[in-house]
Amino acid sequence: MFKKQSNKKTIYVLISIALLIALIVLIFSIKVYSFYKKKQLEIENRENCSIVMIDFSNLEQKLKEQTVKKLLCTYTTNTGEAYQIIAALSIPSLNIEYPILSSTSDSLLKISLTRYWGSNPNEVGNMVVLGHNYQTDKFFSKLPNIQIGEIIKITDLSGKTLEYEVYKTDIIDPYDNSCTSQKTNGNTEITLITCYNNDESRFIAKARAI
């Protein structure tokens, strides 16, 4: 009798061990599968994003047609800094058209225009956008040529485009942040900033949605 009970106990222990091993294997398999799928998605995401990042042309039209869902991707710089495209900016009179990136840093300013401060694209407030002046045709190099009354277009990720009319231009001290104020009396505005006079000052253009 004692031997039978001992055998049953042994069987129960073996079954318990087998179930525990099976559970561990199952959990490990799920984790491996999840890790694999995550890596596959990251690879696909990087591939899709890189395709978009190569071609900035006609970005406004692409956003209007809402055919560029890939713009919702998160990109990374060579230093591992994450960012997204949040809108497209176009100044037809100066032949300027670039994406606006989600944040500002030295590395991101080398890629495109960046959102420095303020409201989101096409929302009430003052969205402040920075761009390098390389004294060429790149980014905001031609911005100091803009005139009062000219039109700036912002197309957000919903495909909506607002036209902004320039109402003020100025040359300011590099440490003067008054142009970033969010006091717009309920208007939707943008402020564009770039270097001026060999980085000794800043050129700004302020525009209001019409």
Backbone as JSON, one array per atom type, in Angstrom:
{
  "sequence": "MFKKQSNKKTIYVLISIALLIALIVLIFSIKVYSFYKKKQLEIENRENCSIVMIDFSNLEQKLKEQTVKKLLCTYTTNTGEAYQIIAALSIPSLNIEYPILSSTSDSLLKISLTRYWGSNPNEVGNMVVLGHNYQTDKFFSKLPNIQIGEIIKITDLSGKTLEYEVYKTDIIDPYDNSCTSQKTNGNTEITLITCYNNDESRFIAKARAI",
  "N": [[0.83, -1.2, 0.0], [1.87, 1.19, 0.86], [3.84, 1.45, -1.04], [2.37, 1.84, -3.39], [1.2, 4.34, -2.91], [3.5, 5.85, -2.81], [4.39, 5.59, -5.44], [2.29, 6.88, -6.77], [2.63, 9.45, -5.79], [5.09, 10.03, -6.84], [4.47, 10.03, -9.55], [2.7, 12.21, -9.65], [4.45, 14.25, -8.99], [6.22, 14.13, -11.14], [4.45, 14.75, -13.21], [3.76, 17.34, -12.47], [6.23, 18.62, -12.67], [6.64, 18.27, -15.41], [4.51, 19.78, -16.44], [5.22, 22.29, -15.47], [7.64, 22.68, -16.83], [6.64, 22.71, -19.43], [5.07, 25.0, -19.29], [7.02, 26.95, -18.86], [8.46, 26.71, -21.24], [6.45, 27.49, -23.02], [5.98, 30.18, -22.25], [8.52, 31.22, -22.76], [8.63, 30.77, -25.52], [6.58, 32.45, -26.41], [7.64, 34.93, -25.69], [9.94, 34.99, -27.27], [8.77, 34.92, -29.81], [7.29, 37.32, -29.73], [9.38, 39.16, -29.46], [10.69, 38.7, -31.88], [8.67, 39.46, -33.75], [8.43, 42.13, -33.05], [10.94, 43.1, -33.78], [10.82, 42.62, -36.51], [8.76, 44.38, -37.24], [10.01, 46.76, -36.55], [12.08, 46.77, -38.41], [10.6, 46.84, -40.82], [9.35, 49.27, -40.38], [11.49, 51.05, -40.32], [12.38, 50.71, -42.94], [10.16, 51.58, -44.44], [9.98, 54.22, -43.51], [12.43, 55.25, -44.32], [12.09, 55.33, -47.04], [10.25, 57.4, -47.39], [11.71, 59.51, -46.32], [13.69, 59.94, -48.15], [12.5, 61.27, -50.25], [11.31, 64.35, -50.35], [9.81, 65.83, -52.04], [6.9, 67.47, -53.35], [5.49, 67.24, -50.98], [3.41, 68.56, -49.67], [1.2, 68.05, -51.37], [1.09, 65.29, -51.17], [0.36, 64.97, -48.51], [-2.14, 66.18, -48.6], [-3.52, 64.37, -50.18], [-3.46, 62.33, -48.48], [-1.92, 60.02, -48.69], [0.38, 59.29, -47.54], [0.84, 57.63, -45.16], [3.03, 56.67, -43.98], [4.37, 58.78, -42.93], [3.74, 58.94, -40.32], [5.55, 57.45, -39.07], [8.19, 56.85, -36.69], [11.28, 58.28, -36.78], [14.87, 57.88, -36.56], [17.89, 59.55, -35.75], [21.41, 59.41, -36.67], [22.57, 59.4, -34.24], [20.75, 58.23, -32.65], [18.56, 59.72, -31.89], [15.13, 60.28, -31.57], [12.42, 61.22, -33.72], [9.57, 62.79, -35.38], [7.73, 63.54, -38.41], [5.64, 66.32, -38.52], [4.24, 68.09, -40.07], [3.97, 69.87, -43.23], [5.72, 72.57, -44.67], [5.3, 75.28, -46.84], [6.47, 77.81, -48.98], [5.49, 79.38, -51.55], [6.38, 81.63, -53.08], [9.09, 81.77, -52.62], [9.97, 79.34, -53.35], [10.19, 77.32, -51.42], [9.89, 74.31, -49.71], [9.42, 72.07, -47.23], [9.49, 69.38, -44.8], [8.22, 69.71, -41.44], [9.8, 68.97, -38.51], [9.26, 67.19, -35.4], [10.55, 68.15, -33.1], [13.3, 70.15, -31.79], [16.8, 70.2, -32.32], [20.39, 70.24, -32.54], [21.19, 68.21, -34.29], [18.78, 67.55, -35.59], [18.16, 69.91, -36.91], [19.84, 69.79, -39.02], [18.59, 68.11, -40.7], [16.02, 68.99, -41.47], [13.38, 71.51, -41.35], [12.33, 72.54, -38.07], [10.07, 72.2, -35.3], [10.04, 74.5, -32.81], [8.75, 75.7, -30.64], [5.56, 76.33, -29.02], [2.21, 76.14, -30.41], [0.54, 73.25, -31.91], [0.64, 72.2, -35.4], [-1.41, 74.27, -37.41], [-3.17, 75.0, -35.38], [-4.77, 77.03, -32.84], [-2.74, 79.61, -31.57], [0.82, 80.17, -31.45], [2.92, 78.75, -33.52], [6.27, 78.08, -33.54], [8.86, 77.94, -35.82], [11.99, 76.67, -36.73], [14.82, 77.04, -38.93], [17.81, 76.32, -40.67], [20.1, 78.72, -42.04], [21.93, 78.45, -44.69], [22.99, 80.1, -46.49], [22.5, 79.42, -49.09], [20.38, 77.64, -51.25], [19.06, 76.12, -49.5], [16.82, 74.94, -46.95], [15.95, 77.51, -44.75], [17.39, 79.47, -46.03], [16.66, 81.34, -47.95], [14.71, 82.76, -46.68], [15.02, 85.44, -45.56], [14.33, 87.01, -47.71], [11.64, 87.22, -47.87], [8.47, 88.9, -48.15], [6.19, 91.32, -46.7], [2.8, 90.35, -46.66], [3.06, 88.14, -48.29], [2.42, 84.61, -48.85], [2.37, 81.8, -46.69], [2.19, 78.32, -46.5], [0.83, 75.78, -44.48], [0.59, 72.38, -44.13], [-1.02, 69.93, -42.37], [-0.93, 66.65, -40.72], [-3.41, 65.62, -41.1], [-4.06, 66.3, -43.57], [-5.06, 68.78, -43.97], [-4.73, 72.08, -45.2], [-3.63, 75.26, -44.29], [-3.5, 78.7, -45.12], [-1.18, 81.22, -44.44], [-0.71, 84.63, -43.91], [1.99, 86.8, -44.22], [2.67, 89.2, -41.81], [4.57, 90.59, -40.48], [8.07, 91.25, -40.44], [11.37, 90.96, -39.13], [14.58, 91.82, -37.68], [16.35, 90.45, -35.13], [17.89, 90.22, -31.84], [19.91, 87.38, -31.02], [19.21, 86.31, -28.55], [16.72, 87.18, -27.98], [13.6, 86.28, -27.17], [11.01, 87.11, -27.44], [9.42, 86.9, -29.69], [8.36, 84.4, -29.63], [6.11, 84.34, -28.12], [2.89, 83.27, -26.96], [0.64, 84.76, -27.01], [-1.82, 85.43, -28.92], [-4.29, 86.49, -29.29], [-6.32, 84.66, -29.8], [-5.83, 83.92, -32.39], [-4.54, 81.92, -35.13], [-1.26, 81.41, -35.63], [2.09, 81.6, -37.06], [5.6, 81.63, -36.52], [8.55, 82.13, -38.15], [11.97, 81.42, -37.97], [15.37, 82.19, -38.59], [18.98, 82.12, -38.96], [20.95, 85.14, -39.29], [23.05, 87.51, -40.91], [25.63, 86.23, -40.67], [25.18, 84.67, -38.38], [25.07, 86.46, -36.32], [22.73, 87.67, -35.65], [19.1, 87.25, -35.7], [16.7, 86.48, -38.18], [13.26, 87.02, -38.46], [10.0, 85.96, -39.44], [6.66, 86.67, -39.19], [3.43, 85.3, -39.37], [-0.1, 85.1, -40.08], [-2.99, 83.01, -39.97], [-5.32, 82.98, -42.64]],
  "CA": [[0.0, 0.0, 0.0], [2.78, 2.33, 0.96], [4.55, 1.54, -2.32], [1.45, 2.4, -4.37], [1.09, 5.77, -2.63], [4.78, 6.45, -3.2], [4.4, 5.66, -6.91], [1.36, 7.94, -7.18], [3.26, 10.73, -5.45], [6.16, 10.25, -7.82], [3.81, 10.37, -10.81], [2.19, 13.57, -9.51], [5.61, 15.16, -9.03], [6.7, 14.15, -12.52], [3.47, 15.48, -14.02], [3.9, 18.75, -12.09], [7.48, 19.1, -13.28], [6.43, 18.34, -16.86], [3.64, 20.94, -16.7], [6.01, 23.49, -15.21], [8.57, 22.83, -17.96], [5.83, 23.09, -20.59], [4.68, 26.4, -19.1], [8.23, 27.76, -19.07], [8.73, 26.68, -22.68], [5.41, 28.28, -23.67], [6.26, 31.59, -21.97], [9.74, 31.56, -23.5], [8.29, 30.81, -26.94], [5.79, 33.67, -26.64], [8.55, 36.07, -25.61], [10.8, 34.95, -28.46], [7.92, 35.3, -30.95], [6.99, 38.75, -29.6], [10.62, 39.87, -29.77], [10.92, 38.56, -33.32], [7.69, 40.29, -34.45], [8.77, 43.53, -32.8], [12.1, 43.43, -34.61], [10.36, 42.66, -37.89], [8.02, 45.63, -37.4], [10.98, 47.85, -36.53], [12.77, 46.75, -39.69], [9.66, 47.34, -41.82], [9.11, 50.67, -40.08], [12.66, 51.8, -40.78], [12.42, 50.67, -44.4], [9.1, 52.46, -44.93], [10.32, 55.6, -43.19], [13.55, 55.69, -45.12], [11.59, 55.63, -48.38], [9.66, 58.73, -47.34], [12.71, 60.52, -46.01], [14.48, 60.21, -49.34], [11.76, 62.12, -51.18], [10.5, 65.4, -49.73], [9.14, 66.59, -53.08], [5.43, 67.44, -53.39], [5.03, 66.75, -49.69], [2.1, 69.15, -49.39], [0.19, 67.32, -52.13], [0.99, 63.94, -50.6], [-0.41, 65.07, -47.28], [-3.52, 66.47, -48.99], [-4.12, 63.13, -50.68], [-3.38, 61.39, -47.36], [-1.35, 58.77, -49.17], [1.67, 59.08, -46.9], [0.67, 57.18, -43.78], [4.37, 56.4, -43.46], [4.86, 59.96, -42.23], [3.49, 58.74, -38.91], [6.66, 56.68, -38.54], [9.19, 57.51, -35.87], [12.6, 58.15, -37.37], [15.97, 58.1, -35.63], [19.11, 60.08, -36.34], [22.57, 58.53, -36.5], [22.91, 59.37, -32.82], [19.67, 57.56, -31.93], [17.53, 60.66, -31.48], [13.85, 59.98, -32.22], [11.61, 62.37, -34.13], [8.54, 62.53, -36.37], [7.28, 64.64, -39.24], [4.33, 66.74, -38.02], [3.56, 68.94, -41.06], [4.78, 70.36, -44.34], [5.68, 74.02, -44.84], [5.56, 75.69, -48.22], [6.44, 79.24, -49.3], [5.56, 79.33, -53.02], [7.13, 82.74, -53.68], [10.53, 81.53, -52.44], [10.23, 77.96, -53.75], [10.59, 76.58, -50.22], [8.97, 73.25, -49.29], [10.12, 71.11, -46.37], [8.76, 68.87, -43.64], [8.52, 70.25, -40.12], [10.04, 67.87, -37.58], [8.51, 67.33, -34.16], [11.3, 68.84, -32.05], [14.48, 70.89, -32.25], [18.12, 69.91, -31.77], [21.42, 70.51, -33.54], [21.2, 67.17, -35.32], [17.54, 67.61, -36.37], [18.22, 71.09, -37.77], [20.6, 69.43, -40.22], [17.74, 67.26, -41.52], [14.91, 69.76, -42.05], [12.85, 72.52, -40.44], [11.93, 71.93, -36.8], [9.17, 72.94, -34.4], [10.82, 74.94, -31.64], [7.92, 76.09, -29.5], [4.22, 76.79, -29.31], [1.07, 75.27, -30.72], [0.69, 72.25, -32.96], [0.34, 72.75, -36.73], [-2.76, 74.72, -37.76], [-3.99, 75.18, -34.19], [-4.69, 78.37, -32.24], [-1.48, 79.83, -30.88], [1.95, 80.6, -32.28], [3.89, 77.68, -33.75], [7.56, 78.65, -33.9], [9.59, 76.99, -36.66], [13.38, 77.05, -36.99], [15.47, 76.47, -40.09], [19.16, 76.85, -40.89], [20.42, 79.58, -43.17], [23.24, 78.06, -45.2], [23.3, 81.08, -47.53], [22.39, 78.73, -50.38], [18.95, 77.51, -51.5], [18.59, 75.07, -48.61], [16.06, 75.25, -45.74], [15.46, 78.89, -44.67], [18.41, 80.39, -46.54], [16.02, 82.43, -48.71], [13.65, 83.37, -45.88], [15.14, 86.9, -45.42], [13.79, 87.69, -48.9], [10.17, 87.21, -47.84], [7.88, 90.23, -48.06], [4.89, 91.44, -46.05], [1.68, 90.02, -47.53], [3.27, 86.86, -48.98], [1.68, 83.48, -48.27], [3.05, 80.59, -46.22], [1.22, 77.25, -46.34], [1.13, 74.68, -43.56], [-0.28, 71.22, -44.3], [-0.81, 69.02, -41.25], [-1.02, 65.23, -41.04], [-4.78, 65.27, -41.48], [-4.22, 66.71, -44.96], [-5.62, 70.14, -44.02], [-3.78, 73.16, -45.47], [-4.0, 76.64, -43.98], [-2.63, 79.74, -45.67], [-0.82, 82.25, -43.48], [-0.2, 85.84, -44.56], [3.05, 87.45, -43.46], [2.3, 90.55, -41.38], [5.72, 91.26, -39.86], [9.42, 90.68, -40.52], [12.23, 91.74, -38.25], [15.9, 91.29, -37.36], [16.38, 90.53, -33.67], [19.04, 89.67, -31.13], [19.79, 85.91, -30.88], [18.67, 85.92, -27.25], [15.39, 87.78, -27.85], [12.58, 85.24, -27.35], [9.68, 87.69, -27.39], [8.65, 86.48, -30.87], [7.77, 83.06, -29.39], [4.95, 84.51, -27.25], [1.67, 82.59, -27.38], [-0.47, 85.71, -26.93], [-2.22, 85.69, -30.31], [-5.7, 86.93, -29.29], [-7.17, 83.62, -30.37], [-5.49, 83.67, -33.79], [-3.61, 80.84, -35.47], [-0.11, 82.09, -36.2], [3.39, 80.93, -37.11], [6.79, 82.47, -36.53], [9.68, 81.44, -38.76], [13.22, 82.02, -37.49], [16.61, 81.67, -39.16], [20.16, 82.94, -38.67], [21.11, 86.3, -40.17], [24.32, 88.25, -40.75], [26.65, 85.31, -40.16], [24.77, 84.15, -37.07], [25.14, 87.5, -35.29], [21.36, 88.04, -35.3], [18.09, 86.35, -36.21], [15.63, 87.03, -39.01], [11.98, 86.37, -38.18], [8.81, 86.3, -40.24], [5.45, 86.28, -38.48], [2.3, 85.21, -40.3], [-1.37, 84.77, -39.44], [-3.88, 82.25, -40.84], [-6.34, 83.82, -43.27]],
  "C": [[0.86, 1.25, 0.0], [3.49, 2.56, -0.37], [3.69, 2.18, -3.38], [1.32, 3.91, -4.18], [2.36, 6.51, -3.05], [4.87, 6.61, -4.71], [3.49, 6.78, -7.42], [1.98, 9.31, -6.94], [4.34, 11.07, -6.47], [5.57, 10.67, -9.16], [3.32, 11.81, -10.78], [3.33, 14.59, -9.61], [6.13, 15.29, -10.45], [5.77, 14.94, -13.43], [3.59, 16.99, -13.75], [5.15, 19.36, -12.73], [7.31, 19.27, -14.78], [5.57, 19.55, -17.23], [4.39, 22.25, -16.51], [6.98, 23.76, -16.36], [7.82, 23.3, -19.2], [5.42, 24.56, -20.51], [5.86, 27.34, -19.37], [8.55, 27.85, -20.56], [7.73, 27.55, -23.43], [5.68, 29.78, -23.49], [7.49, 32.06, -22.76], [9.45, 31.7, -24.99], [7.51, 32.08, -27.3], [6.7, 34.9, -26.65], [9.45, 36.14, -26.83], [10.01, 35.4, -29.69], [7.62, 36.8, -30.92], [8.21, 39.59, -29.96], [10.89, 39.86, -31.27], [9.98, 39.46, -34.12], [8.01, 41.76, -34.28], [9.93, 43.96, -33.67], [11.7, 43.51, -36.08], [9.62, 43.96, -38.17], [8.97, 46.82, -37.42], [11.73, 47.95, -37.85], [11.88, 47.31, -40.79], [9.43, 48.83, -41.64], [10.27, 51.52, -40.59], [12.72, 51.84, -42.3], [11.38, 51.62, -44.99], [9.45, 53.93, -44.7], [11.44, 56.1, -44.08], [13.12, 56.03, -46.54], [11.02, 57.04, -48.42], [10.73, 59.79, -47.17], [13.59, 60.86, -47.21], [13.81, 61.26, -50.22], [10.85, 63.1, -50.44], [9.67, 66.16, -50.77], [7.63, 66.4, -53.03], [4.82, 66.94, -52.09], [3.65, 67.29, -49.35], [0.99, 68.39, -50.09], [0.01, 65.92, -51.58], [0.15, 63.95, -49.33], [-1.88, 65.35, -47.59], [-4.23, 65.19, -49.43], [-4.15, 62.05, -49.59], [-2.89, 60.01, -47.82], [-0.05, 58.44, -48.46], [1.48, 58.74, -45.43], [2.03, 56.91, -43.14], [4.93, 57.6, -42.71], [4.61, 59.86, -40.73], [4.6, 57.91, -38.26], [7.5, 57.53, -37.59], [10.56, 57.22, -36.47], [13.65, 58.29, -36.27], [17.17, 58.64, -36.4], [20.24, 59.07, -36.13], [22.98, 58.42, -35.04], [21.8, 58.75, -31.98], [18.57, 58.47, -31.46], [16.25, 60.42, -32.27], [13.11, 61.26, -32.58], [10.56, 61.91, -35.13], [8.35, 63.75, -37.26], [5.88, 65.02, -38.78], [3.57, 67.6, -39.03], [4.51, 69.22, -42.21], [4.61, 71.87, -44.43], [6.05, 74.37, -46.27], [5.47, 77.21, -48.33], [6.6, 79.34, -50.81], [6.43, 80.42, -53.63], [8.64, 82.55, -53.59], [10.93, 80.12, -52.84], [10.81, 77.14, -52.58], [9.51, 75.56, -49.9], [9.74, 72.19, -48.52], [9.17, 70.55, -45.32], [9.14, 69.67, -42.4], [8.66, 69.06, -39.17], [9.49, 68.21, -36.2], [9.24, 68.09, -33.06], [12.57, 69.44, -32.64], [15.73, 70.4, -31.54], [19.13, 70.21, -32.88], [21.39, 69.48, -34.67], [19.95, 67.23, -36.19], [17.53, 68.81, -37.3], [19.03, 70.83, -39.04], [19.77, 68.59, -41.19], [16.65, 68.07, -42.22], [14.56, 70.91, -41.13], [12.36, 71.83, -39.18], [10.96, 72.83, -36.04], [9.93, 73.23, -33.11], [9.94, 75.15, -30.42], [6.5, 76.33, -29.98], [3.22, 75.72, -29.68], [1.44, 74.21, -31.74], [0.3, 72.85, -34.3], [-1.14, 73.07, -36.9], [-3.71, 74.78, -36.57], [-3.79, 76.57, -33.62], [-3.42, 78.48, -31.41], [-0.41, 80.27, -31.87], [2.94, 79.46, -32.4], [5.18, 78.29, -34.28], [8.39, 77.58, -34.62], [10.98, 77.52, -36.95], [13.89, 76.38, -38.26], [16.83, 77.11, -40.28], [19.2, 77.77, -42.1], [21.84, 79.25, -43.62], [23.75, 79.03, -46.27], [23.39, 80.4, -48.9], [20.91, 78.75, -50.74], [18.29, 76.57, -50.49], [17.88, 75.64, -47.38], [15.57, 76.71, -45.77], [16.48, 79.91, -45.19], [17.8, 81.58, -47.27], [14.95, 83.16, -47.92], [13.79, 84.89, -45.72], [14.62, 87.69, -46.62], [12.26, 87.8, -48.87], [9.64, 88.62, -47.59], [6.55, 90.18, -47.3], [3.79, 91.14, -47.06], [1.85, 88.71, -48.29], [2.65, 85.72, -48.17], [2.62, 82.34, -47.88], [1.97, 79.53, -46.01], [1.73, 76.2, -45.35], [0.11, 73.57, -43.79], [0.01, 70.24, -43.17], [-1.06, 67.58, -41.67], [-2.43, 64.77, -41.35], [-5.03, 65.61, -42.95], [-4.76, 68.13, -45.11], [-4.51, 71.16, -44.25], [-4.38, 74.5, -45.08], [-3.0, 77.58, -44.63], [-2.43, 80.83, -44.62], [-0.24, 83.45, -44.25], [0.82, 86.52, -43.66], [2.64, 88.88, -43.11], [3.46, 91.3, -40.72], [7.0, 90.51, -40.16], [10.31, 91.56, -39.65], [13.59, 91.05, -38.12], [16.09, 91.52, -35.87], [17.68, 89.96, -33.11], [18.84, 88.15, -30.96], [19.13, 85.46, -29.59], [17.29, 86.53, -26.98], [14.33, 86.73, -28.17], [11.15, 85.78, -27.38], [8.8, 87.24, -28.55], [7.98, 85.12, -30.68], [6.52, 83.14, -28.51], [3.72, 83.84, -27.85], [0.43, 83.48, -27.26], [-0.87, 86.15, -28.34], [-3.66, 86.18, -30.42], [-6.62, 85.93, -29.99], [-6.89, 83.31, -31.82], [-4.56, 82.46, -33.92], [-2.45, 81.46, -36.23], [1.11, 81.18, -36.27], [4.48, 82.0, -37.08], [7.94, 81.65, -37.09], [10.97, 82.17, -38.38], [14.41, 81.37, -38.2], [17.76, 82.6, -38.79], [20.29, 84.07, -39.69], [22.44, 86.98, -39.86], [25.37, 87.4, -40.06], [26.42, 84.93, -38.69], [24.87, 85.19, -35.95], [23.75, 87.94, -34.84], [20.4, 87.02, -35.89], [17.09, 87.12, -37.08], [14.36, 86.28, -38.68], [10.92, 86.84, -39.17], [7.6, 85.78, -39.48], [4.28, 86.33, -39.45], [1.07, 84.71, -39.56], [-2.28, 84.05, -40.44], [-4.99, 83.16, -41.37], [-7.53, 82.96, -43.69]]
}
